Amino acid sequence: VKRLAREHSPRFLAPLGNAARLRRWGAAKVDELDWWQGVEHEGVPITFVPAQHFSGRGLHDRDTTLWGGFVIGGEAGPIFFAGDTGMGPHFAEIRARFGPTRLALIPIGAYEPRWFMRRVHIDPAEAVEAHRVLEASKSLGIHFGTFQLTDEGRERPLVDLARACDAQGVPREDFVALEPGHALTLPSRDAERRLREGAE
């Protein structure tokens, strides 16, 4: 954050309670948002949305700041960034407010053991369920494979994601997880519709 603030002076969008910390780190432009609050940035609407998680950076600040994800508007449809989250009704609420998601960035890692992680981190099967609830055209798996955070192996989220897609009838190409350095290009809505109609 300090380097970004120093070298680029970006506008930061932060959950409630985080602006003071960001300013201490040198951020000059900070918008603090509650759930369902939005701003416009260079003509693009951005809304802070709920997630199921918690916050805390020390021993005495549990849940003193907010957590969540973002929906970024656009002509091709909304982009949803889930952030860290457990499974909950917020996915259906986001779908109800914004319509079908064009692209959903959904976490698929750090989920074992389930008795401990279930409340705050979805597993790949729940990620695919969220993809379906959001009616996402495409989902991108995030939050996996970089560090060994929890009990599942670093490659296991990819295996479990493929199995979950198959089990829930979601084509694997509709929910992908990229290798480092790879890119995802989305066709326009019209091109995507023509591709689907051609496949049928």
N, C-alpha and C positions, 0 to 999 in steps of 0.2 A: 504494500500500500504506500509506504514511504517513497519508494522509487517511482511508482506510477504517478503519485502526486507531484513529486519533484520534476520528473522529466516530461510529463504530459498534461498535468493539471486537468484531469477528467472530471466529469460530473459523476458523483457517486449517488446511487439510489440504495438506501439502507433501511432495514426494519427499525421500528421504533426502539429508541434507547441506544442506538449505535452511533449517532452523529458525533457526540462528544469525543468518543474514542477515535473516530476517523479524523476529526479535526486535530486532535493531539498528534496524530501521525502525519499531519501536513495537508490533509485534504481541505481545500478551500470551498469547493462547491459540493454540498451534501444536501440531498432531499431525504427526510425521514418519513417513512410511509407506514400506515396501519394496513391491515388486511382490507382489500378491495379499494384502497386508495390508488389513484393513478396520477401520472404526469405525462406531459408530451415532450419528447426530445426530438428536435429537428423534424417535426411533423409526424413522428411515430408515437402512438399511444403505448404506454407501458404501465401495467397494473400489478401491484403487489398482491399476491394471493396466498391463502392459507396452506399450511402443511401440518403434518402431525409429527412433532419433534419436541425439542426443549432447547434452552440456551444456557450458557454458563461458561466462563473462562477461568474461574477460580473457585475457591471453597465457599464463598458467601454471596454469590451472585446468580444462583440458579433461577432461571425464568424471570430475570429482571429486564431482559430485552426480548424483542419479538423475533420470530423465525418465519420462513416462508419461501415461496417461489415467485416467479414472474410470468406474466403473459404479455407478449409483445405483439401488437396489432400489425396488420399489413393487408394489402389488397388481395394477396393470395390466401389469406386466412391466418389465424393466430398461431404464434409459436409459444409453446409452454415450456418453461424451465422449472422442473419440480423442486430442485434443491434436495436436501436430505428430508426424507419423509417415511413414515409408516403408512400402512393402508388405512383409508378412512373415507368419509363421505365428501371430503373436499374435492376429489376428482370429479364426482358427479355434479357438484356445485359449480365447478369451473366450466364443465361442459354445458351446463344449463345457462350460464351467463355469457359465454363467448362463442358457443356453437362448436361444431366439429373442429378439432385441432389439425392444423396443417402439418406441424412438426412438433413432436413432444420429446423433450430431453428428460429421460427417466432413469433414476439410479437402479443399478442391478447388482451392486456388490455390498460387502460388509453386512451380511445377514445371518451368520451363524455365531453362536447357538441361537435358535429361534426363541427359546424361552426368555432370553435376555434382550435380543435385538428387535423382536417383532414390533414393539411399540414405536420404534423410531426409524427402522430401515426395512423397506420392502425387499422381498426376495424376487428372483426372476419370474416366478409364477405370478406373483402379485403385480409385478411390473407389466406383464403381458395383460393381466386383468385391467390395470389402469389404462393401458393403451386402448383396450376395447371400450371401456367406459368413456374415455375422452373422444372416442370415434376418430382417432388420429389417422391421418393418411399415412404417416411414417413416424416411427419412433426411433430414437437413438439412445442406446444404453450408455450411461455415464456412471462415475463413482465406482470404478472397479480397476483392478489390475496394476495399479501404480505402487501401492504399498501393501504389505501384509498387515491388514488392520484387524481382522477377526479370524474365526476358526476355519472358514472355507479356504481352499487353495486359491491362488491368484488367477488361475485359468478356469476354475469351476463355474464362475458366473456365465461364461460363454457356453459351456456345456448345458447348464441348467436353463439358460435362455432358449437355446435351440429346442430342448425337450418341452419347455413350456409353450412355445409357439406351436409345436406339433400337437400337443395335447389340447390346446384351446382353438385349434383350427385357424391360426394366424399365419399367413405365409411368412417364411423366414426373412424374405426381402422387405417386409413391411416393418420389421423391428430388428435393426442392425446394431452391431457394436464395432466400432472402427479400430483398426490397428494404429499404433502411434504413427503420425505423419500422414495418414490417409485423410481423404476429404469425402464429403457427401454432397452431391449435387441433386437438387430436387427439380423435376420438370415442372413447367407451368401447370396450373390447374387444368387447362384445356388439353395439354399434351398428356397429362396423367389420365384424364377421362378417356381420351382416345386409346391409350394403351390398354386400359381396363376393358373397354368395349371390344377392342380387337382380340383380347385374350378370351372373352366370353364367346 
